């Protein structure tokens, strides 16, 4: 009897100890098929796994690719410096004198297709548009996410391709959450990026609430994540920071800390939307502000 109780207690301790290890390993693998099963179960229980706050949630267009909105595009496979194979789309501008190229960088657990809503008005304004599936996301190689550290290789591969195509003279980046972090890290070492829109970016990964459901530290889930607040001061390019007061994953204070650390010229737009929801909560204002920013920043 005592032996059975002892063995049961040992098994329970091992099981409890394994939870954070399993959670950490799963969190780093956005490509894992387990996520589909988890989300299906949460849907049945009517539990939102990504409670990102208030405002209008993203309503993604039912487009498989840019062609569904009658936009010509090139379907690309890129290879990074560390050997990862990435899926990407390139939508060339349809005007004789393009204003520049905008690289769209998606968030964690997303893919390039979730940025499609931004493409028509960027294209109409005279910009080339590049979209990449980060490693571990979409149709790219199944590699663990590093929340902006190794994703630098992904963005550099995209910029390398643009340079080879003669479309890298003026490059702006628009990133949401993970994508914004990757853009900051890339711009700190790649002078080919000329301006950044940073939507729902964290100042420090460890200060976010991404791990709240696990009751774990974000640093445990994904260690060695560069802190954008420590990197952004090394950038000497125009920066536009966007954040929502209803963001419960990365609270508003992150935006103010980033803005304070950034160099001029810089802009800050705080609205009442949730995490990476500003483009859907205020689509016309988002469009107007972003285009005004890029038009000025990339004409310098």
TORMI-371115 format. One record per residue: x, y, z of N, C-alpha, C, O in turn; residue in one letter; residue number from 1. Coordinates in steps of 0.2 Angstrom, whole numbers. Example, Ala and Ser with C-alpha at 12.3 -4.5 7.8 and 13.67 -1.06 7.14 Angstrom:
BEGIN
SITE, neast, nnorth, nup, caeast, canorth, caup, ceast, cnorth, cup, oeast, onorth, oup, r, k
SITE, 66, -28, 39, 62, -22, 39, 66, -16, 39, 71, -17, 42, a, 1
SITE, 64, -11, 35, 68, -5, 36, 64, 0, 39, 67, 6, 40, s, 2
//
This chain:
BEGIN
SITE, neast, nnorth, nup, caeast, canorth, caup, ceast, cnorth, cup, oeast, onorth, oup, r, k
SITE, 4, -6, 0, 0, 0, 0, 4, 6, 0, 3, 11, -4, x, 1
SITE, 9, 6, 5, 14, 12, 5, 18, 13, -1, 19, 19, -3, x, 2
SITE, 20, 7, -4, 24, 7, -10, 20, 10, -16, 22, 14, -20, x, 3
SITE, 13, 8, -16, 9, 11, -21, 8, 18, -21, 8, 22, -26, x, 4
SITE, 7, 21, -14, 6, 28, -13, 13, 32, -15, 13, 37, -18, x, 5
SITE, 18, 29, -13, 25, 32, -15, 26, 32, -22, 28, 38, -25, x, 6
SITE, 25, 27, -26, 25, 27, -33, 21, 32, -36, 22, 35, -41, x, 7
SITE, 14, 32, -34, 10, 37, -36, 12, 44, -35, 11, 48, -40, x, 8
SITE, 15, 46, -29, 17, 52, -28, 23, 54, -33, 23, 60, -35, x, 9
SITE, 27, 49, -34, 33, 50, -38, 31, 52, -45, 33, 56, -49, x, 10
SITE, 26, 48, -48, 23, 49, -54, 20, 56, -55, 20, 59, -60, x, 11
SITE, 16, 58, -50, 13, 64, -50, 18, 70, -50, 17, 75, -54, x, 12
SITE, 24, 69, -46, 29, 74, -46, 32, 75, -53, 33, 80, -56, x, 13
SITE, 33, 69, -56, 36, 69, -63, 32, 72, -68, 34, 76, -73, x, 14
SITE, 25, 71, -68, 20, 73, -72, 20, 81, -72, 20, 85, -77, x, 15
SITE, 20, 83, -65, 19, 91, -64, 26, 94, -67, 25, 99, -70, x, 16
SITE, 32, 91, -66, 38, 94, -68, 38, 94, -75, 42, 98, -78, x, 17
SITE, 35, 89, -79, 35, 89, -86, 31, 94, -89, 32, 96, -95, x, 18
SITE, 26, 97, -86, 22, 102, -89, 25, 108, -92, 24, 109, -98, x, 19
SITE, 29, 111, -88, 33, 117, -91, 38, 115, -97, 39, 119, -101, x, 20
SITE, 41, 109, -96, 45, 107, -102, 41, 106, -108, 43, 108, -113, x, 21
SITE, 36, 102, -108, 31, 101, -113, 29, 108, -116, 29, 109, -122, x, 22
SITE, 26, 112, -112, 23, 119, -114, 29, 123, -117, 27, 126, -122, x, 23
SITE, 35, 123, -115, 40, 127, -118, 42, 124, -125, 43, 128, -129, x, 24
SITE, 42, 117, -125, 44, 114, -132, 39, 116, -137, 40, 117, -143, x, 25
SITE, 32, 115, -135, 27, 116, -139, 26, 123, -142, 25, 125, -147, x, 26
SITE, 27, 128, -137, 27, 135, -138, 32, 137, -144, 30, 142, -148, x, 27
SITE, 37, 134, -144, 43, 136, -148, 41, 133, -155, 45, 135, -160, x, 28
SITE, 36, 129, -156, 35, 126, -162, 28, 128, -165, 23, 124, -165, x, 29
SITE, 27, 134, -168, 21, 136, -171, 18, 131, -176, 12, 131, -178, x, 30
SITE, 23, 127, -179, 21, 123, -185, 18, 116, -182, 16, 112, -186, x, 31
SITE, 18, 115, -175, 17, 108, -173, 9, 107, -174, 5, 111, -173, x, 32
SITE, 8, 101, -176, 1, 99, -177, -3, 99, -171, -10, 99, -171, x, 33
SITE, 0, 98, -165, -3, 99, -159, -8, 105, -158, -13, 105, -155, x, 34
SITE, -5, 111, -161, -9, 117, -161, -16, 117, -164, -20, 120, -161, x, 35
SITE, -16, 113, -169, -23, 112, -172, -28, 109, -168, -33, 111, -167, x, 36
SITE, -25, 103, -164, -29, 100, -160, -31, 104, -154, -37, 104, -151, x, 37
SITE, -26, 108, -151, -28, 112, -145, -33, 117, -147, -37, 118, -143, x, 38
SITE, -32, 120, -152, -37, 126, -154, -44, 123, -156, -49, 126, -154, x, 39
SITE, -44, 117, -159, -50, 114, -160, -54, 112, -153, -60, 113, -152, x, 40
SITE, -50, 110, -148, -53, 108, -142, -55, 115, -138, -61, 115, -135, x, 41
SITE, -51, 120, -139, -53, 126, -136, -59, 129, -139, -63, 132, -135, x, 42
SITE, -60, 129, -145, -66, 131, -149, -72, 127, -146, -77, 131, -145, x, 43
SITE, -72, 121, -145, -77, 117, -143, -79, 119, -136, -85, 119, -134, x, 44
SITE, -74, 121, -132, -75, 124, -125, -77, 131, -125, -78, 134, -119, x, 45
SITE, -77, 134, -131, -78, 142, -131, -73, 146, -127, -75, 150, -124, x, 46
SITE, -67, 144, -128, -61, 147, -124, -57, 150, -129, -55, 147, -134, x, 47
SITE, -55, 157, -129, -51, 160, -133, -44, 159, -131, -42, 162, -126, x, 48
SITE, -40, 156, -135, -33, 155, -133, -29, 161, -134, -23, 161, -131, x, 49
SITE, -31, 166, -137, -27, 172, -138, -31, 178, -136, -33, 182, -141, x, 50
SITE, -32, 179, -130, -37, 185, -128, -33, 191, -128, -30, 194, -123, x, 51
SITE, -33, 194, -134, -28, 200, -136, -31, 207, -134, -28, 212, -135, x, 52
SITE, -37, 207, -131, -40, 213, -129, -46, 216, -133, -49, 211, -136, x, 53
SITE, -47, 222, -133, -53, 225, -136, -53, 227, -143, -47, 226, -146, x, 54
SITE, -58, 231, -145, -58, 233, -152, -60, 228, -157, -63, 223, -155, x, 55
SITE, -59, 229, -163, -62, 225, -169, -57, 220, -170, -51, 221, -172, x, 56
SITE, -58, 213, -169, -53, 208, -170, -52, 207, -178, -56, 209, -182, x, 57
SITE, -46, 205, -180, -44, 204, -187, -50, 200, -190, -52, 194, -188, x, 58
SITE, -52, 203, -196, -56, 199, -201, -52, 198, -207, -52, 202, -212, x, 59
SITE, -49, 192, -207, -44, 191, -213, -48, 190, -219, -53, 186, -219, x, 60
SITE, -46, 193, -225, -50, 192, -231, -49, 184, -233, -44, 181, -232, x, 61
SITE, -54, 182, -237, -54, 175, -239, -50, 174, -246, -52, 172, -251, x, 62
SITE, -44, 176, -245, -39, 176, -251, -34, 171, -249, -31, 171, -244, x, 63
SITE, -33, 167, -254, -27, 162, -253, -21, 165, -255, -16, 163, -252, x, 64
SITE, -21, 170, -259, -15, 173, -261, -17, 180, -264, -23, 181, -265, x, 65
SITE, -12, 184, -266, -13, 191, -269, -18, 191, -275, -21, 195, -277, x, 66
SITE, -17, 185, -279, -21, 185, -285, -28, 185, -284, -32, 187, -288, x, 67
SITE, -30, 183, -278, -38, 183, -276, -40, 190, -276, -46, 191, -276, x, 68
SITE, -36, 195, -275, -38, 202, -276, -35, 205, -282, -35, 211, -283, x, 69
SITE, -35, 200, -287, -33, 203, -294, -26, 206, -294, -25, 211, -298, x, 70
SITE, -21, 204, -290, -15, 207, -290, -9, 202, -292, -9, 196, -290, x, 71
SITE, -5, 204, -297, 0, 200, -299, 5, 199, -294, 7, 203, -291, x, 72
SITE, 8, 193, -293, 13, 191, -288, 17, 186, -290, 16, 182, -294, x, 73
SITE, 23, 185, -287, 28, 180, -288, 28, 176, -282, 29, 178, -276, x, 74
SITE, 27, 169, -283, 28, 164, -277, 35, 162, -276, 38, 159, -281, x, 75
SITE, 38, 164, -271, 45, 163, -270, 47, 158, -265, 43, 156, -260, x, 76
SITE, 53, 155, -266, 56, 151, -260, 63, 154, -259, 67, 155, -264, x, 77
SITE, 64, 156, -253, 71, 159, -251, 75, 155, -247, 72, 151, -243, x, 78
SITE, 81, 155, -247, 86, 152, -242, 89, 156, -238, 93, 161, -241, x, 79
SITE, 89, 155, -231, 93, 160, -227, 100, 158, -226, 102, 153, -228, x, 80
SITE, 104, 163, -223, 111, 161, -222, 112, 155, -217, 117, 152, -218, x, 81
SITE, 107, 154, -213, 108, 148, -209, 104, 141, -212, 103, 137, -208, x, 82
SITE, 102, 142, -218, 100, 136, -222, 92, 135, -221, 90, 129, -224, x, 83
SITE, 89, 139, -219, 81, 138, -218, 78, 140, -225, 80, 145, -228, x, 84
SITE, 73, 136, -227, 69, 137, -233, 63, 141, -231, 59, 138, -227, x, 85
SITE, 62, 146, -235, 56, 151, -233, 51, 151, -239, 53, 151, -245, x, 86
SITE, 45, 152, -237, 40, 154, -242, 39, 161, -242, 39, 164, -237, x, 87
SITE, 38, 164, -248, 37, 172, -248, 33, 173, -254, 33, 170, -259, x, 88
SITE, 30, 179, -254, 26, 182, -260, 29, 189, -261, 31, 193, -256, x, 89
SITE, 30, 191, -268, 32, 197, -270, 27, 200, -274, 25, 197, -280, x, 90
SITE, 24, 206, -272, 19, 209, -277, 22, 216, -279, 23, 221, -276, x, 91
SITE, 24, 216, -286, 28, 222, -288, 23, 228, -289, 17, 227, -291, x, 92
SITE, 25, 234, -289, 21, 240, -290, 19, 240, -297, 22, 237, -301, x, 93
SITE, 13, 243, -298, 11, 243, -305, 11, 250, -308, 8, 252, -312, x, 94
SITE, 16, 254, -305, 17, 261, -308, 24, 262, -311, 29, 258, -308, x, 95
SITE, 26, 266, -315, 32, 267, -318, 38, 269, -313, 43, 266, -314, x, 96
SITE, 36, 273, -308, 41, 275, -303, 39, 273, -296, 36, 277, -293, x, 97
SITE, 40, 267, -294, 38, 265, -288, 41, 269, -282, 46, 272, -283, x, 98
SITE, 37, 270, -277, 39, 274, -271, 45, 270, -267, 48, 273, -263, x, 99
SITE, 45, 263, -267, 49, 259, -263, 46, 253, -262, 41, 251, -265, x, 100
SITE, 49, 249, -257, 46, 242, -256, 45, 242, -248, 49, 244, -244, x, 101
SITE, 39, 239, -247, 37, 238, -240, 37, 230, -238, 34, 226, -242, x, 102
SITE, 41, 228, -233, 42, 221, -231, 37, 221, -225, 37, 224, -220, x, 103
SITE, 32, 216, -226, 27, 215, -221, 29, 209, -217, 30, 203, -220, x, 104
SITE, 29, 209, -210, 32, 204, -206, 26, 202, -201, 24, 206, -197, x, 105
SITE, 24, 196, -201, 18, 194, -197, 20, 192, -190, 26, 192, -188, x, 106
SITE, 15, 191, -186, 16, 189, -179, 16, 182, -177, 16, 178, -182, x, 107
SITE, 17, 181, -171, 18, 174, -169, 12, 170, -170, 6, 172, -169, x, 108
SITE, 12, 164, -172, 7, 159, -174, 3, 161, -180, -2, 159, -181, x, 109
SITE, 5, 166, -184, 2, 169, -190, 6, 166, -196, 10, 162, -195, x, 110
SITE, 5, 169, -202, 8, 168, -208, 7, 174, -212, 4, 178, -211, x, 111
SITE, 11, 174, -218, 11, 179, -222, 4, 181, -225, 2, 187, -226, x, 112
SITE, -1, 176, -226, -7, 177, -228, -11, 182, -223, -16, 185, -226, x, 113
SITE, -10, 182, -217, -14, 186, -212, -12, 194, -213, -15, 198, -210, x, 114
SITE, -7, 195, -217, -5, 202, -219, -8, 205, -226, -7, 210, -228, x, 115
SITE, -12, 200, -229, -15, 202, -236, -19, 208, -236, -19, 211, -241, x, 116
SITE, -23, 209, -230, -27, 215, -231, -24, 222, -232, -27, 226, -234, x, 117
SITE, -17, 222, -230, -13, 228, -231, -11, 229, -238, -9, 235, -240, x, 118
SITE, -10, 224, -242, -7, 224, -248, -11, 228, -253, -7, 232, -257, x, 119
SITE, -17, 228, -254, -20, 232, -260, -19, 239, -259, -17, 242, -264, x, 120
SITE, -19, 242, -253, -18, 249, -253, -11, 251, -253, -9, 257, -255, x, 121
SITE, -6, 247, -251, 1, 248, -252, 2, 248, -259, 6, 252, -262, x, 122
SITE, 0, 243, -263, 1, 242, -270, -2, 248, -274, 1, 251, -278, x, 123
SITE, -8, 250, -272, -11, 256, -275, -8, 262, -274, -8, 267, -278, x, 124
SITE, -4, 263, -268, 0, 269, -267, 6, 269, -271, 10, 274, -270, x, 125
SITE, 8, 264, -274, 14, 264, -278, 20, 260, -275, 26, 261, -277, x, 126
SITE, 19, 255, -270, 24, 252, -267, 24, 244, -269, 19, 241, -271, x, 127
SITE, 31, 242, -270, 31, 235, -270, 30, 232, -263, 31, 235, -259, x, 128
SITE, 28, 226, -263, 26, 223, -256, 29, 216, -256, 29, 212, -261, x, 129
SITE, 33, 214, -251, 36, 208, -250, 33, 205, -243, 33, 208, -238, x, 130
SITE, 31, 199, -243, 28, 195, -237, 32, 189, -237, 33, 185, -242, x, 131
SITE, 34, 187, -231, 38, 181, -229, 35, 177, -224, 32, 180, -219, x, 132
SITE, 34, 170, -224, 33, 166, -219, 39, 165, -215, 44, 162, -217, x, 133
SITE, 39, 167, -208, 45, 166, -204, 46, 159, -203, 41, 155, -204, x, 134
SITE, 52, 157, -201, 53, 150, -199, 48, 147, -194, 47, 151, -190, x, 135
SITE, 46, 141, -195, 41, 138, -191, 34, 140, -192, 30, 138, -188, x, 136
SITE, 33, 144, -197, 26, 147, -198, 25, 146, -206, 29, 145, -210, x, 137
SITE, 18, 145, -207, 16, 145, -214, 19, 139, -218, 19, 133, -215, x, 138
SITE, 22, 141, -224, 24, 136, -228, 32, 135, -228, 35, 133, -232, x, 139
SITE, 35, 139, -223, 42, 139, -222, 44, 133, -218, 40, 129, -215, x, 140
SITE, 51, 132, -217, 54, 126, -214, 52, 126, -207, 50, 131, -203, x, 141
SITE, 51, 120, -204, 48, 119, -197, 54, 119, -192, 57, 114, -191, x, 142
SITE, 56, 125, -191, 61, 127, -186, 58, 131, -180, 53, 135, -181, x, 143
SITE, 60, 130, -174, 57, 133, -168, 58, 141, -169, 63, 143, -171, x, 144
SITE, 53, 144, -166, 53, 152, -166, 58, 154, -161, 59, 151, -156, x, 145
SITE, 61, 160, -162, 66, 163, -157, 64, 170, -156, 67, 173, -153, x, 146
SITE, 57, 172, -157, 54, 178, -156, 59, 184, -158, 60, 189, -154, x, 147
SITE, 61, 183, -164, 65, 189, -167, 73, 188, -167, 76, 193, -170, x, 148
SITE, 75, 183, -164, 83, 183, -165, 85, 180, -171, 88, 183, -175, x, 149
SITE, 83, 173, -173, 85, 170, -179, 81, 172, -185, 83, 171, -190, x, 150
SITE, 75, 175, -183, 71, 178, -189, 74, 183, -192, 72, 185, -198, x, 151
SITE, 79, 186, -190, 83, 191, -193, 86, 188, -200, 86, 191, -205, x, 152
SITE, 88, 182, -200, 90, 178, -206, 85, 178, -211, 86, 179, -217, x, 153
SITE, 79, 177, -209, 73, 177, -213, 72, 184, -217, 71, 184, -223, x, 154
SITE, 72, 189, -213, 71, 196, -216, 77, 198, -221, 76, 201, -226, x, 155
SITE, 83, 196, -219, 89, 197, -223, 89, 193, -229, 91, 196, -235, x, 156
SITE, 86, 187, -229, 85, 183, -236, 80, 187, -240, 81, 187, -246, x, 157
SITE, 75, 190, -237, 70, 194, -241, 73, 200, -244, 72, 201, -250, x, 158
SITE, 77, 203, -240, 80, 210, -243, 86, 208, -248, 87, 212, -253, x, 159
SITE, 89, 202, -247, 94, 200, -252, 91, 199, -259, 94, 201, -264, x, 160
SITE, 85, 196, -259, 81, 194, -265, 79, 201, -268, 80, 202, -274, x, 161
SITE, 77, 206, -264, 75, 212, -267, 80, 216, -270, 80, 219, -275, x, 162
SITE, 86, 215, -267, 92, 219, -269, 94, 216, -276, 96, 219, -281, x, 163
SITE, 94, 209, -277, 95, 206, -283, 90, 208, -289, 92, 208, -294, x, 164
SITE, 84, 209, -287, 79, 211, -291, 79, 219, -293, 75, 221, -297, x, 165
SITE, 83, 222, -289, 83, 230, -290, 78, 233, -287, 76, 239, -289, x, 166
SITE, 75, 230, -282, 69, 233, -278, 71, 235, -271, 67, 235, -266, x, 167
SITE, 78, 236, -269, 80, 238, -263, 82, 245, -262, 86, 246, -257, x, 168
SITE, 81, 249, -266, 83, 256, -265, 81, 259, -259, 84, 263, -256, x, 169
SITE, 74, 259, -258, 71, 261, -252, 66, 256, -249, 61, 254, -253, x, 170
SITE, 68, 254, -243, 64, 248, -240, 61, 251, -234, 65, 253, -229, x, 171
SITE, 55, 250, -233, 51, 251, -226, 49, 244, -224, 47, 240, -228, x, 172
SITE, 49, 243, -217, 46, 237, -214, 40, 239, -210, 40, 244, -206, x, 173
SITE, 35, 234, -210, 29, 235, -206, 28, 228, -203, 27, 223, -206, x, 174
SITE, 29, 228, -196, 29, 222, -193, 24, 222, -187, 23, 227, -184, x, 175
SITE, 21, 216, -185, 16, 216, -180, 19, 211, -175, 21, 205, -176, x, 176
SITE, 20, 213, -169, 22, 209, -163, 29, 205, -165, 34, 209, -165, x, 177
SITE, 29, 199, -166, 35, 195, -167, 38, 198, -174, 44, 200, -174, x, 178
SITE, 34, 200, -179, 37, 203, -185, 40, 210, -183, 46, 211, -186, x, 179
SITE, 38, 214, -179, 41, 220, -177, 47, 219, -173, 52, 223, -175, x, 180
SITE, 48, 214, -169, 54, 213, -166, 59, 211, -170, 65, 213, -170, x, 181
SITE, 57, 206, -175, 62, 204, -180, 65, 210, -184, 71, 210, -186, x, 182
SITE, 60, 215, -186, 62, 220, -190, 67, 225, -186, 72, 227, -189, x, 183
SITE, 66, 226, -180, 71, 230, -176, 78, 227, -176, 83, 230, -177, x, 184
SITE, 78, 220, -174, 84, 217, -174, 88, 217, -181, 94, 218, -181, x, 185
SITE, 84, 217, -186, 87, 217, -193, 90, 223, -195, 95, 224, -197, x, 186
SITE, 86, 229, -193, 88, 235, -195, 94, 238, -191, 98, 242, -194, x, 187
SITE, 95, 235, -185, 101, 236, -181, 107, 234, -185, 113, 237, -183, x, 188
SITE, 107, 229, -189, 113, 227, -192, 113, 227, -200, 118, 226, -203, x, 189
SITE, 107, 229, -203, 106, 229, -210, 104, 236, -212, 99, 238, -211, x, 190
SITE, 109, 240, -215, 108, 247, -217, 103, 248, -223, 101, 254, -225, x, 191
SITE, 101, 243, -226, 96, 243, -232, 89, 245, -230, 85, 246, -234, x, 192
SITE, 88, 244, -223, 81, 246, -221, 80, 253, -219, 84, 255, -215, x, 193
SITE, 76, 257, -222, 76, 264, -221, 70, 267, -217, 71, 273, -215, x, 194
SITE, 65, 263, -215, 60, 265, -210, 56, 259, -208, 56, 254, -211, x, 195
SITE, 53, 260, -202, 50, 255, -198, 43, 257, -195, 43, 262, -192, x, 196
SITE, 38, 253, -197, 31, 254, -193, 31, 248, -188, 31, 242, -190, x, 197
SITE, 31, 249, -182, 31, 244, -177, 24, 243, -173, 23, 248, -169, x, 198
SITE, 21, 238, -174, 14, 237, -172, 14, 232, -166, 15, 226, -167, x, 199
SITE, 12, 234, -160, 11, 230, -155, 18, 226, -153, 18, 220, -151, x, 200
SITE, 23, 230, -153, 29, 227, -151, 31, 227, -143, 29, 232, -140, x, 201
SITE, 34, 222, -141, 36, 222, -134, 42, 225, -133, 47, 226, -137, x, 202
SITE, 43, 229, -127, 50, 232, -125, 54, 226, -123, 60, 226, -125, x, 203
SITE, 52, 222, -118, 56, 216, -116, 51, 210, -116, 46, 210, -114, x, 204
SITE, 54, 205, -119, 50, 198, -119, 47, 196, -113, 42, 194, -112, x, 205
SITE, 52, 196, -108, 50, 194, -101, 45, 198, -98, 42, 196, -93, x, 206
SITE, 43, 204, -100, 38, 208, -97, 31, 207, -100, 27, 211, -98, x, 207
SITE, 31, 203, -105, 24, 201, -108, 20, 196, -105, 22, 193, -100, x, 208
SITE, 14, 196, -107, 9, 191, -104, 8, 185, -108, 3, 181, -108, x, 209
SITE, 13, 184, -113, 12, 178, -118, 11, 171, -114, 8, 167, -117, x, 210
SITE, 15, 171, -109, 15, 165, -105, 10, 164, -99, 11, 159, -95, x, 211
SITE, 5, 169, -99, 1, 169, -93, -3, 162, -92, -4, 160, -87, x, 212
SITE, -5, 159, -98, -9, 153, -98, -5, 147, -95, -8, 142, -93, x, 213
SITE, 2, 148, -96, 6, 142, -93, 8, 144, -86, 11, 139, -83, x, 214
SITE, 7, 150, -84, 10, 152, -77, 17, 151, -77, 20, 149, -72, x, 215
SITE, 20, 153, -83, 28, 152, -83, 30, 159, -86, 27, 163, -88, x, 216
SITE, 37, 160, -85, 40, 165, -87, 41, 165, -95, 43, 160, -97, x, 217
SITE, 40, 170, -98, 42, 170, -106, 49, 168, -107, 50, 165, -112, x, 218
SITE, 53, 170, -103, 60, 168, -104, 61, 160, -103, 66, 158, -106, x, 219
SITE, 57, 157, -100, 57, 150, -100, 55, 147, -106, 58, 142, -109, x, 220
SITE, 49, 150, -109, 46, 147, -115, 51, 148, -121, 53, 143, -124, x, 221
SITE, 54, 154, -122, 59, 155, -127, 64, 160, -124, 63, 166, -123, x, 222
SITE, 70, 157, -123, 76, 160, -119, 79, 164, -124, 79, 164, -130, x, 223
SITE, 83, 169, -122, 88, 173, -126, 85, 177, -131, 88, 178, -137, x, 224
SITE, 79, 180, -129, 76, 184, -134, 79, 191, -134, 79, 194, -128, x, 225
SITE, 81, 194, -139, 84, 201, -138, 78, 206, -136, 72, 205, -138, x, 226
SITE, 80, 211, -132, 75, 216, -130, 75, 222, -135, 80, 226, -135, x, 227
SITE, 69, 223, -138, 69, 229, -143, 71, 235, -140, 74, 240, -143, x, 228
SITE, 69, 236, -133, 70, 243, -130, 78, 244, -130, 80, 250, -129, x, 229
SITE, 82, 239, -130, 89, 239, -129, 92, 240, -136, 98, 243, -137, x, 230
SITE, 88, 238, -141, 91, 238, -148, 89, 245, -152, 93, 247, -156, x, 231
SITE, 83, 247, -151, 80, 252, -155, 84, 259, -155, 84, 263, -159, x, 232
SITE, 88, 260, -149, 92, 266, -149, 98, 266, -154, 101, 271, -155, x, 233
SITE, 99, 260, -156, 105, 260, -161, 102, 262, -168, 106, 262, -173, x, 234
SITE, 96, 263, -169, 93, 264, -176, 93, 271, -177, 91, 275, -172, x, 235
SITE, 94, 274, -183, 94, 281, -185, 90, 281, -191, 92, 284, -196, x, 236
SITE, 84, 279, -191, 79, 279, -196, 73, 281, -194, 71, 280, -188, x, 237
SITE, 68, 283, -198, 61, 285, -195, 58, 279, -192, 58, 274, -195, x, 238
SITE, 54, 280, -187, 51, 275, -183, 44, 277, -181, 43, 282, -179, x, 239
SITE, 39, 273, -183, 32, 274, -181, 29, 268, -177, 29, 262, -179, x, 240
SITE, 28, 270, -170, 26, 265, -166, 18, 265, -165, 15, 270, -164, x, 241
SITE, 15, 259, -165, 7, 259, -165, 6, 254, -159, 9, 248, -159, x, 242
SITE, 1, 256, -155, -1, 251, -149, -8, 252, -147, -11, 258, -148, x, 243
SITE, -11, 247, -144, -18, 248, -142, -18, 248, -134, -14, 244, -131, x, 244
SITE, -22, 252, -131, -23, 252, -124, -26, 245, -121, -26, 244, -115, x, 245
SITE, -30, 242, -126, -33, 236, -124, -29, 229, -125, -31, 224, -124, x, 246
SITE, -23, 230, -127, -18, 225, -128, -16, 222, -121, -13, 225, -117, x, 247
SITE, -19, 216, -120, -17, 212, -113, -12, 207, -113, -10, 204, -108, x, 248
SITE, -8, 207, -119, -2, 203, -120, 4, 207, -119, 9, 205, -116, x, 249
SITE, 4, 213, -122, 9, 217, -122, 6, 224, -120, 3, 228, -125, x, 250
SITE, 6, 226, -114, 3, 232, -112, 5, 238, -114, 11, 239, -117, x, 251
SITE, 1, 244, -114, 3, 250, -117, 10, 253, -115, 13, 256, -119, x, 252
SITE, 12, 251, -109, 18, 254, -106, 24, 252, -111, 29, 256, -111, x, 253
SITE, 24, 246, -114, 29, 244, -119, 30, 249, -124, 36, 251, -126, x, 254
SITE, 25, 252, -127, 25, 257, -132, 29, 263, -130, 33, 266, -134, x, 255
SITE, 27, 265, -124, 30, 272, -122, 37, 271, -120, 41, 275, -121, x, 256
SITE, 39, 265, -118, 46, 263, -116, 50, 263, -123, 56, 266, -123, x, 257
SITE, 47, 260, -128, 51, 260, -134, 51, 267, -138, 57, 269, -140, x, 258
SITE, 46, 271, -137, 46, 278, -140, 51, 282, -136, 55, 285, -140, x, 259
SITE, 52, 281, -130, 57, 285, -126, 64, 283, -128, 68, 287, -128, x, 260
SITE, 65, 277, -130, 72, 274, -131, 74, 276, -139, 80, 276, -140, x, 261
SITE, 69, 277, -143, 70, 278, -150, 73, 285, -151, 71, 289, -148, x, 262
SITE, 76, 285, -157, 79, 292, -159, 74, 295, -164, 70, 292, -167, x, 263
SITE, 75, 302, -164, 71, 305, -169, 73, 304, -176, 79, 302, -177, x, 264
SITE, 69, 304, -181, 62, 306, -181, 58, 300, -179, 59, 294, -181, x, 265
SITE, 53, 301, -175, 49, 295, -172, 41, 298, -171, 40, 304, -170, x, 266
SITE, 37, 293, -172, 30, 294, -171, 27, 289, -166, 29, 283, -166, x, 267
SITE, 21, 291, -163, 18, 286, -158, 10, 287, -159, 8, 293, -158, x, 268
SITE, 7, 282, -160, 0, 282, -161, -3, 276, -156, -2, 270, -157, x, 269
SITE, -7, 279, -151, -10, 275, -146, -17, 275, -147, -20, 280, -147, x, 270
SITE, -20, 269, -148, -28, 269, -149, -31, 264, -144, -27, 261, -140, x, 271
SITE, -37, 262, -144, -40, 258, -140, -41, 251, -142, -46, 247, -140, x, 272
SITE, -37, 249, -147, -38, 242, -149, -34, 237, -145, -30, 238, -141, x, 273
SITE, -35, 230, -147, -31, 225, -144, -24, 224, -147, -22, 227, -152, x, 274
SITE, -21, 218, -146, -15, 216, -148, -15, 215, -156, -18, 210, -158, x, 275
SITE, -11, 219, -159, -10, 219, -167, -17, 219, -170, -18, 217, -175, x, 276
SITE, -22, 223, -167, -29, 224, -170, -30, 231, -173, -35, 232, -176, x, 277
SITE, -25, 235, -172, -26, 242, -175, -29, 243, -182, -33, 247, -184, x, 278
SITE, -25, 239, -186, -27, 239, -193, -34, 237, -195, -37, 238, -200, x, 279
SITE, -37, 233, -190, -44, 231, -191, -49, 235, -187, -55, 236, -190, x, 280
SITE, -47, 237, -182, -51, 242, -178, -52, 249, -181, -58, 251, -181, x, 281
SITE, -47, 251, -184, -47, 258, -187, -44, 257, -194, -38, 260, -195, x, 282
SITE, -47, 253, -199, -43, 252, -205, -42, 258, -209, -36, 259, -212, x, 283
SITE, -46, 263, -209, -45, 269, -214, -40, 274, -210, -35, 276, -214, x, 284
SITE, -40, 274, -204, -35, 278, -200, -28, 275, -201, -23, 278, -201, x, 285
SITE, -28, 268, -200, -22, 265, -200, -19, 266, -207, -13, 267, -208, x, 286
SITE, -23, 265, -212, -20, 266, -219, -17, 273, -220, -12, 274, -223, x, 287
SITE, -21, 278, -218, -19, 285, -219, -13, 286, -215, -8, 289, -218, x, 288
SITE, -12, 284, -209, -6, 286, -205, 0, 282, -208, 5, 285, -208, x, 289
SITE, -1, 276, -209, 5, 272, -212, 7, 274, -219, 13, 275, -220, x, 290
SITE, 3, 276, -223, 5, 279, -230, 8, 285, -229, 13, 287, -232, x, 291
SITE, 5, 290, -225, 9, 296, -224, 16, 295, -221, 20, 299, -223, x, 292
SITE, 16, 291, -216, 23, 289, -213, 28, 287, -219, 33, 290, -219, x, 293
SITE, 26, 282, -222, 31, 279, -227, 32, 284, -233, 38, 285, -235, x, 294
SITE, 27, 288, -235, 28, 292, -241, 33, 298, -239, 37, 299, -243, x, 295
SITE, 33, 300, -232, 38, 305, -230, 45, 301, -229, 50, 304, -231, x, 296
SITE, 45, 296, -225, 51, 293, -223, 55, 290, -229, 61, 291, -229, x, 297
SITE, 52, 287, -234, 55, 284, -239, 57, 289, -245, 60, 287, -250, x, 298
SITE, 55, 295, -244, 57, 301, -249, 63, 305, -247, 64, 310, -250, x, 299
SITE, 65, 303, -241, 71, 307, -239, 77, 306, -243, 83, 309, -241, x, 300
//
